[in-house]
């Protein structure tokens, strides 16, 4: 029949599209490096000399990178075989999704899933969020999450539905929709039968620690398993021995010698995983968590990161989730390295472990770029279920860590290889060699005169707006960064109306750029267009709820408009992320007084005194607070002596409560 060949052709297109997508994912995310066929050889198998072939391949690479810059979004550094992602998009999204709209029975439901993965892979290589990719992703998400799973094989549903929920949760997290992401993470956790419980257990955090201290630990497994572990830990705390042993989350016990400990922890005396005090572990099952459950724990770790303010305590809130996965006896490669990356990002914020984090990140990059092709299938498992960055982003983080440690020269070749021109310029400015950066960029422009990123980089180093106009021209009016640079330049020159126009042009290309909305609001505020400013700052906080400056500016505009209640709400959100600003606390205190919220006003005045170390005393604010309090003590309707007239007294409840004298007075 005709339906059979049609169905086979659709499956063939699906298989080839998946192959292109996984090849791109291996080359740019999971590794190991492999020699994939060039795009030229796929479309033109005729032989040519090596020089001509290389030039043609470079031309195809430049075309592919330009095509991937959707909505004016820039790429994060360089990427390998970008043509493969374009081919995957043609096959999995445009071709198959077009066929699926005509006839659903010819294609499996996983076609939409692979199309979503293609959009997500495309978003991961972009430096900014793309509105068009988000719209396409949302349409496919609605189709998959509302699928009639009851009509499918239940064994398949048990495996695939939690994975779909987890992957969509990670995508929502990447786009800033935290509430939806949190809901999907919880649904995936329930679907895989995972129970999480945070508790405190005595243990050792450093090598030379003499007395055990309470450590926050995550107990993770089924509900019954958590109860068993919790009971076993309580027993071990009551019968703790002098020798400290580590009780892992799966219940197994590991004794480490001092030599092994030194090898694991390097030069730092901080233990990678705390040694918990344990003696009786007979009731604890040795079975560990599955790989998917470990991926769910890492997703909840991201949720904890966004749920806590950006301070030193946030890392300690994430630590139990990292250590729970790190303590497992068996983990897939991508889950293991993702957990290690989370640990590196946490430890690089602590002075005692920063050097160890640098060594670990260097080793991680070497592992990702290893040549063991036998690991390819293992590396690909669960690679879409964790938020692991591309190789370019990973190396960028390593270079930035080198700079934070003062090793600026070591970071230069990394930025140059990744084509991160802005970071390269910053490095040369730190070394006071801006002329070297100018010469390097001009040399690259001789080779690639149509690269808008190079023209913008030249404009950044020379402060010449003509370079930004040239970048806008060579990109075919599609490179949003050129307009953003023009808007920033106009703002610095005090030309705020022109700055607003440039930012509006840039945001018309990509409205999902939170920093762009913030800059537009700042320019509109300087141009005295308060309505446009508050609308822009509102867009900024919708895309990035943690933008404390945007919340503060919204509150300031509401104060200018004499709207104290909206200003109070905005200040309260701003102070979640800017708690060390006494100026913000002072403004918050005045707004709290205006709406007669005296408790918050008193707290704000105390914070001002603490943060300014007693140097900032707000006499007029405290005077107003005292007057308001006095007005509360002697409100309108009282007699001159402050007593309440008898006709206003309403007796409720017991007239003679227990413990009072017969006349109602208190003894």
Secondary structure, DSSP 8 states (H G I E B T S, - for coil): -HHHHHHHHHHHHHHHHHHHHHHHHIIIII--------HHHHH------HHHHHHHHHHHHHHHHHHH-GGG--BSS--S-HHHHHHHIIIIIIIHHHHHHH-GGGS-THHHHHHHHHHHHHHHTBSS--HHHHHHHHHHHHHHHTS-GGGS-HHHHHHHHHHHHHHHHHHHHHTT-HHHHHHHHHHHHHHTT-EEEEEEEEEEEETT--S-EEEEEEEEE-HHHHHHHHHHHHHHHHT--SS--EE-TTS-EE---HHHHHHHHTT--EEEEEEE--S--TTS------HHHHHHHHHHHHHHHHHS-SSHHHHHHHHHHHHHHHT-S---HHHHHHHHHHHHHHHTTSTTTHHHHHHHHHHHHHHHT---GGGHHHHHTTTTSS----HHHHHHHHHHHHHHTT-HHHHHHHHHHHT-HHHHHHHHHHTT-HHHHHHHHHHHHHH-TT-HHHHHHHHHHHT-HHHHHHHHHHTTS--HHHHHHHHHHHHHTT-HHHHHHHHHHHHHH-S--HHHHHHHHHHHHHTT-HHHHHHHHHHHHHH-TT-HHHHHHHHHHHHHTT-HHHHHHHHHHHTTT-TT-HHHHHHHHHHHHHTT-HHHHHHHHHHHHHHTTT----HHHHHHHHHHHHHHHT-TTB-TTS-B-GGG----S-SS-TTB-TTS-B-
